[in-house]
Amino acid sequence: MTQATVFTLFSDRKQLKTEHHTLKIITALPSRVNTFFLWCGTHEIPVLSRLIDYRNLMFFYPILMKVLSKKIKKYKPDHIMISSFAIAKNITPVSGVPMTLYLHSPMQYIRTHYNEYKEKLTGIKGKIFNRIVPKLRIRDLKYTKFDKVYANSKYTAQEAKKLYDMQHITIKYPRIPNKFFIPAVQETPQEYYLYVGRLVNFVRETDKIIRLCNEMKIPLIVMGSGPDEAYLKSIAGPSIIFIGWINDSDEKIKIISQAK
């Protein structure tokens, strides 16, 4: 059986470990550039950290997708399986190679959440964003033909039909391990609330949760990591604890089950 390889624009790791395999990761960004972006993301350096931020790669998506498409073609794949919540669906097809798309969402920042991004991107970023969005929309509509299409929800399927005229879509809900459905019952919950997810202010507006808990002096445990982690820690009061991302399922279930 041929070993799968993961292709992505940017990655914080060189390998992806699954239950049975360790998969190689290939990025569109050259290795040293990818490492530099990672370093800037973990070191709060004024100006530089804001400039060298992986989220700014959005302005170079068309170029990076061409680079990634060439790397995939050079690899001579037997099958291309795409997991996309943004730009990943816009891979250039390889002649004779079947393509399967698992769509989590159309590109939110040029579709459903366009106005939110437009309001938050000011100055030069806002000007570039306004110029590039029409081009991204045109490019996005060019990549709509796949051998099989799966959507992670009925809503996503409806959006795909409306935007891309994709008619034959199978709903495939994301898999959740059974152990998460049968957590231990806690007769007396602990005195804390819990936030689980990416630490990013765009769309999720995690900073509002932090500020509310500060104001109400609500004990909050924050489970997760993300590009805005350092900033969120800087505005958090004494009632808020950051524990990072928990990989161990049993520990994660314990923390969730004991929360209010």
C-alpha positions as CSV (number, residue, x, y, z in Angstrom):
1,M,0.0,0.0,0.0
2,T,1.4,3.4,-1.0
3,Q,2.1,5.7,1.9
4,A,0.1,9.0,1.9
5,T,1.9,12.4,1.9
6,V,0.4,15.6,3.3
7,F,0.7,18.8,1.2
8,T,-0.2,22.2,2.8
9,L,0.8,25.9,2.4
10,F,2.3,26.2,5.9
11,S,2.9,23.8,8.8
12,D,4.1,23.9,12.4
13,R,5.5,20.4,12.1
14,K,7.4,18.2,9.6
15,Q,5.4,15.0,10.2
16,L,1.8,14.1,11.0
17,K,1.5,11.2,13.4
18,T,-1.7,9.1,13.2
19,E,-2.7,6.0,15.1
20,H,-1.0,3.7,12.6
21,H,1.3,5.9,10.4
22,T,3.7,8.8,10.4
23,L,3.0,11.0,7.3
24,K,5.5,13.3,5.7
25,I,4.4,17.0,5.3
26,I,5.4,19.1,2.3
27,T,4.7,22.8,2.4
28,A,4.3,25.4,-0.4
29,L,6.7,27.7,1.5
30,P,10.3,26.7,1.3
31,S,11.5,24.9,4.5
32,R,13.6,27.8,5.8
33,V,10.8,30.4,5.2
34,N,8.3,28.1,6.9
35,T,10.6,27.8,9.9
36,F,11.1,31.6,10.0
37,F,7.3,32.1,10.1
38,L,7.1,29.6,12.9
39,W,9.8,31.4,14.9
40,C,8.2,34.8,14.5
41,G,4.9,33.3,15.6
42,T,6.4,32.1,18.9
43,H,8.5,35.2,19.6
44,E,6.7,38.5,20.3
45,I,8.9,40.9,18.4
46,P,7.3,44.3,17.8
47,V,6.5,45.0,14.1
48,L,8.3,41.8,12.9
49,S,5.8,39.4,14.5
50,R,2.9,41.3,13.0
51,L,4.5,41.4,9.6
52,I,5.8,37.9,9.4
53,D,2.5,36.3,10.4
54,Y,1.2,33.2,8.5
55,R,-2.2,34.9,8.2
56,N,-0.6,37.5,5.9
57,L,0.0,34.7,3.5
58,M,-3.6,35.2,2.4
59,F,-2.3,37.9,0.1
60,F,-0.1,35.4,-1.7
61,Y,-2.5,32.5,-1.9
62,P,-2.8,32.4,-5.7
63,I,1.0,32.2,-6.1
64,L,1.4,29.7,-3.3
65,M,-1.4,27.4,-4.7
66,K,0.4,27.3,-8.0
67,V,3.6,26.3,-6.2
68,L,1.8,23.6,-4.2
69,S,0.1,22.3,-7.3
70,K,3.4,21.9,-9.0
71,K,4.9,20.0,-6.0
72,I,1.9,17.7,-5.9
73,K,2.2,17.0,-9.7
74,K,5.9,16.3,-9.3
75,Y,5.1,13.7,-6.7
76,K,3.1,11.7,-9.2
77,P,0.2,10.8,-6.9
78,D,-2.3,8.0,-7.5
79,H,-5.1,9.9,-5.8
80,I,-5.5,13.4,-4.5
81,M,-7.7,13.8,-1.4
82,I,-8.4,17.4,-0.4
83,S,-9.5,18.6,3.0
84,S,-10.5,22.2,2.6
85,F,-11.9,25.0,4.8
86,A,-10.4,27.8,2.8
87,I,-8.1,27.7,-0.3
88,A,-7.1,24.0,-0.4
89,K,-9.9,23.1,-2.9
90,N,-8.2,25.3,-5.5
91,I,-5.5,22.7,-6.4
92,T,-4.8,22.4,-10.1
93,P,-6.0,18.9,-11.2
94,V,-3.4,16.4,-12.4
95,S,-4.4,14.7,-15.6
96,G,-5.7,11.2,-15.1
97,V,-5.5,11.4,-11.3
98,P,-8.9,11.2,-9.4
99,M,-9.6,14.0,-7.0
100,T,-11.8,13.8,-3.8
101,L,-12.9,16.9,-2.0
102,Y,-13.9,17.0,1.7
103,L,-15.3,20.5,2.1
104,H,-15.5,22.0,5.6
105,S,-16.4,25.5,4.5
106,P,-16.1,27.8,1.4
107,M,-13.5,30.5,2.0
108,Q,-15.1,32.5,4.8
109,Y,-13.0,35.6,4.4
110,I,-14.2,36.2,0.8
111,R,-17.7,34.8,1.4
112,T,-19.8,34.6,4.6
113,H,-17.4,36.5,6.8
114,Y,-16.1,39.0,4.2
115,N,-17.5,42.1,6.0
116,E,-16.0,41.1,9.4
117,Y,-12.5,40.7,7.8
118,K,-12.9,44.0,5.9
119,E,-13.7,45.9,9.1
120,K,-10.7,44.4,11.0
121,L,-8.1,44.8,8.2
122,T,-7.1,48.5,8.1
123,G,-4.4,50.5,6.5
124,I,-2.3,48.8,3.9
125,K,-3.6,45.4,4.7
126,G,-7.2,46.6,4.2
127,K,-6.3,48.1,0.8
128,I,-4.5,44.9,-0.4
129,F,-7.4,42.8,0.9
130,N,-10.0,44.8,-1.1
131,R,-7.9,44.4,-4.3
132,I,-7.2,40.7,-3.9
133,V,-10.7,39.5,-2.8
134,P,-12.3,39.8,-6.3
135,K,-9.4,37.9,-7.8
136,L,-9.7,35.2,-5.1
137,R,-13.4,34.9,-5.8
138,I,-12.9,34.4,-9.5
139,R,-10.1,31.8,-8.9
140,D,-12.3,30.0,-6.3
141,L,-15.1,29.5,-8.8
142,K,-12.7,27.9,-11.4
143,Y,-12.1,24.9,-9.2
144,T,-15.4,23.1,-8.8
145,K,-15.0,19.8,-10.6
146,F,-14.1,16.7,-8.5
147,D,-14.7,13.0,-8.8
148,K,-16.3,12.9,-5.4
149,V,-17.4,15.6,-3.0
150,Y,-18.1,15.3,0.7
151,A,-19.3,18.0,3.0
152,N,-19.0,18.1,6.8
153,S,-22.6,19.3,7.3
154,K,-25.9,20.0,5.5
155,Y,-25.2,23.7,5.7
156,T,-21.8,23.3,4.0
157,A,-23.4,21.2,1.3
158,Q,-26.0,23.9,0.7
159,E,-23.3,26.5,0.4
160,A,-21.4,24.4,-2.0
161,K,-24.4,23.9,-4.2
162,K,-25.2,27.6,-4.1
163,L,-21.7,28.9,-4.7
164,Y,-20.1,26.2,-6.9
165,D,-23.2,24.4,-8.4
166,M,-22.0,21.1,-6.9
167,Q,-25.0,18.9,-7.1
168,H,-23.8,15.4,-6.0
169,I,-22.5,15.9,-2.5
170,T,-22.4,13.3,0.3
171,I,-22.7,14.5,3.9
172,K,-19.9,13.1,6.0
173,Y,-19.8,14.3,9.6
174,P,-16.4,14.6,11.2
175,R,-15.5,11.5,13.1
176,I,-15.5,11.8,16.9
177,P,-14.1,9.0,19.1
178,N,-16.8,7.1,21.0
179,K,-15.1,7.9,24.3
180,F,-16.2,11.5,24.0
181,F,-19.9,10.4,24.0
182,I,-19.7,8.5,27.3
183,P,-17.7,10.7,29.7
184,A,-17.6,10.0,33.4
185,V,-20.5,11.6,35.2
186,Q,-19.4,14.3,37.7
187,E,-21.8,14.6,40.6
188,T,-20.2,17.8,41.7
189,P,-18.6,19.9,38.8
190,Q,-15.5,21.9,39.6
191,E,-15.7,25.6,40.0
192,Y,-14.6,26.6,36.5
193,Y,-15.8,27.2,33.0
194,L,-14.0,26.0,29.9
195,Y,-13.1,27.3,26.5
196,V,-11.8,24.8,24.0
197,G,-10.6,25.9,20.5
198,R,-8.2,27.9,18.5
199,L,-6.9,31.1,20.1
200,V,-7.7,33.5,17.3
201,N,-9.7,36.7,17.4
202,F,-10.9,36.8,13.9
203,V,-14.5,35.4,13.7
204,R,-14.1,33.5,17.0
205,E,-13.5,36.8,18.9
206,T,-11.9,34.9,21.8
207,D,-10.8,38.2,23.3
208,K,-14.4,39.1,24.1
209,I,-14.7,35.8,26.2
210,I,-11.5,36.8,28.0
211,R,-12.7,40.3,28.8
212,L,-16.1,39.1,30.0
213,C,-14.6,36.6,32.4
214,N,-12.2,39.3,33.6
215,E,-15.1,41.7,34.3
216,M,-17.3,39.0,35.9
217,K,-14.4,37.4,37.7
218,I,-15.4,34.1,36.2
219,P,-12.9,31.2,36.7
220,L,-12.0,30.1,33.1
221,I,-9.7,27.4,31.8
222,V,-8.6,28.0,28.2
223,M,-7.7,24.8,26.3
224,G,-6.1,25.4,23.0
225,S,-3.4,27.3,21.1
226,G,-3.2,29.7,18.2
227,P,-1.6,32.9,16.8
228,D,-3.3,35.2,19.3
229,E,-2.3,33.2,22.4
230,A,0.3,35.7,23.6
231,Y,-2.0,38.7,23.3
232,L,-4.9,36.8,25.0
233,K,-2.6,35.9,27.9
234,S,-1.6,39.6,28.2
235,I,-5.2,40.7,28.7
236,A,-6.3,37.8,30.9
237,G,-6.9,38.4,34.6
238,P,-6.1,36.2,37.6
239,S,-9.2,34.1,37.2
240,I,-8.1,32.8,33.8
241,I,-5.7,29.9,33.3
242,F,-4.2,28.8,29.9
243,I,-3.3,25.1,29.7
244,G,-2.4,24.9,26.0
245,W,-3.6,22.2,23.7
246,I,-4.2,18.8,25.3
247,N,-3.4,15.8,23.1
248,D,-4.2,13.1,25.6
249,S,-7.9,12.1,25.1
250,D,-8.5,10.9,28.6
251,E,-7.1,14.0,30.2
252,K,-9.1,16.2,27.8
253,I,-12.3,14.3,28.7
254,K,-11.6,14.7,32.4
255,I,-11.2,18.5,32.1
256,I,-14.3,18.8,30.0
257,S,-16.4,16.6,32.2
258,Q,-15.5,18.5,35.4
259,A,-16.3,21.9,34.0
260,K,-19.5,23.8,34.8
